[in-house]
């Protein structure tokens, strides 16, 4: 079963900051995790969750 957290293709290949897994609204994004964190902090979110949105058809192994 496939569960897609971020469905918007505009974030493909970037790191995004979200509030948490239950509220995956994108707060900010960036080319690096630090970029996404700093942008989220500028928007008033102190502890964002950072996730990488893979490119389409990219295989990721965790």
Phi and psi in degrees as GROMACS dihedral restraints (atoms count N, CA, C in turn):
[ dihedral_restraints ]
;  ai    aj    ak    al  type     phi  dphi    fc
    3     4     5     6     1  -104.0    20    10
    4     5     6     7     1   127.8    20    10
    6     7     8     9     1  -119.2    20    10
    7     8     9    10     1   114.6    20    10
    9    10    11    12     1  -100.7    20    10
   10    11    12    13     1   121.0    20    10
   12    13    14    15     1   -81.2    20    10
   13    14    15    16     1   -48.2    20    10
   15    16    17    18     1  -115.1    20    10
   16    17    18    19     1   114.3    20    10
   18    19    20    21     1   -96.8    20    10
   19    20    21    22     1   -15.7    20    10
   21    22    23    24     1   -75.2    20    10
   22    23    24    25     1   120.1    20    10
   24    25    26    27     1   -69.9    20    10
   25    26    27    28     1   -13.5    20    10
   27    28    29    30     1   -66.7    20    10
   28    29    30    31     1   -17.0    20    10
   30    31    32    33     1   -96.3    20    10
   31    32    33    34     1     3.1    20    10
   33    34    35    36     1   -57.0    20    10
   34    35    36    37     1   130.3    20    10
   36    37    38    39     1    80.9    20    10
   37    38    39    40     1    11.5    20    10
   39    40    41    42     1  -124.7    20    10
   40    41    42    43     1   168.1    20    10
   42    43    44    45     1   -95.7    20    10
   43    44    45    46     1   135.8    20    10
   45    46    47    48     1  -121.7    20    10
   46    47    48    49     1   148.3    20    10
   48    49    50    51     1  -102.2    20    10
   49    50    51    52     1   128.5    20    10
   51    52    53    54     1  -126.1    20    10
   52    53    54    55     1   165.0    20    10
   54    55    56    57     1   -67.9    20    10
   55    56    57    58     1   -53.2    20    10
   57    58    59    60     1  -168.9    20    10
   58    59    60    61     1  -180.0    20    10
   60    61    62    63     1   -67.1    20    10
   61    62    63    64     1   -27.1    20    10
   63    64    65    66     1   -83.1    20    10
   64    65    66    67     1   -20.4    20    10
   66    67    68    69     1  -130.4    20    10
   67    68    69    70     1    78.9    20    10
   69    70    71    72     1   -81.9    20    10
   70    71    72    73     1    31.7    20    10
   72    73    74    75     1   -65.8    20    10
   73    74    75    76     1   129.3    20    10
   75    76    77    78     1   -73.5    20    10
   76    77    78    79     1   123.5    20    10
   78    79    80    81     1   -91.8    20    10
   79    80    81    82     1   -43.6    20    10
   81    82    83    84     1  -159.2    20    10
   82    83    84    85     1   170.9    20    10
   84    85    86    87     1  -147.9    20    10
   85    86    87    88     1   165.7    20    10
   87    88    89    90     1  -168.0    20    10
   88    89    90    91     1   170.1    20    10
   90    91    92    93     1   -72.9    20    10
   91    92    93    94     1   -24.2    20    10
   93    94    95    96     1  -126.6    20    10
   94    95    96    97     1   160.5    20    10
   96    97    98    99     1   -60.0    20    10
   97    98    99   100     1   -36.9    20    10
   99   100   101   102     1   -64.1    20    10
  100   101   102   103     1   -40.4    20    10
  102   103   104   105     1   -59.5    20    10
  103   104   105   106     1   -44.7    20    10
  105   106   107   108     1   -66.5    20    10
  106   107   108   109     1   -40.9    20    10
  108   109   110   111     1   -64.9    20    10
  109   110   111   112     1   -48.9    20    10
  111   112   113   114     1   -61.7    20    10
  112   113   114   115     1   -40.6    20    10
  114   115   116   117     1   -65.0    20    10
  115   116   117   118     1   -40.7    20    10
  117   118   119   120     1   -65.3    20    10
  118   119   120   121     1   -40.2    20    10
  120   121   122   123     1   -65.1    20    10
  121   122   123   124     1   -35.5    20    10
  123   124   125   126     1   -64.6    20    10
  124   125   126   127     1   -25.5    20    10
  126   127   128   129     1   -91.5    20    10
  127   128   129   130     1     5.2    20    10
  129   130   131   132     1    94.2    20    10
  130   131   132   133     1     8.6    20    10
  132   133   134   135     1  -100.2    20    10
  133   134   135   136     1   111.2    20    10
  135   136   137   138     1   -76.1    20    10
  136   137   138   139     1   -38.3    20    10
  138   139   140   141     1  -128.3    20    10
  139   140   141   142     1    70.9    20    10
  141   142   143   144     1   -74.6    20    10
  142   143   144   145     1   156.2    20    10
  144   145   146   147     1   -92.7    20    10
  145   146   147   148     1   132.4    20    10
  147   148   149   150     1  -107.2    20    10
  148   149   150   151     1   130.9    20    10
  150   151   152   153     1  -132.7    20    10
  151   152   153   154     1   149.2    20    10
  153   154   155   156     1   -94.6    20    10
  154   155   156   157     1   131.4    20    10
  156   157   158   159     1   -99.7    20    10
  157   158   159   160     1   111.5    20    10
  159   160   161   162     1   -70.6    20    10
  160   161   162   163     1   158.4    20    10
  162   163   164   165     1   -66.6    20    10
  163   164   165   166     1   155.7    20    10
  165   166   167   168     1   -59.8    20    10
  166   167   168   169     1   136.4    20    10
  168   169   170   171     1    67.0    20    10
  169   170   171   172     1    16.2    20    10
  171   172   173   174     1   -83.2    20    10
  172   173   174   175     1   133.0    20    10
  174   175   176   177     1   -90.9    20    10
  175   176   177   178     1   128.4    20    10
  177   178   179   180     1  -121.2    20    10
  178   179   180   181     1   135.5    20    10
  180   181   182   183     1  -120.2    20    10
  181   182   183   184     1   125.7    20    10
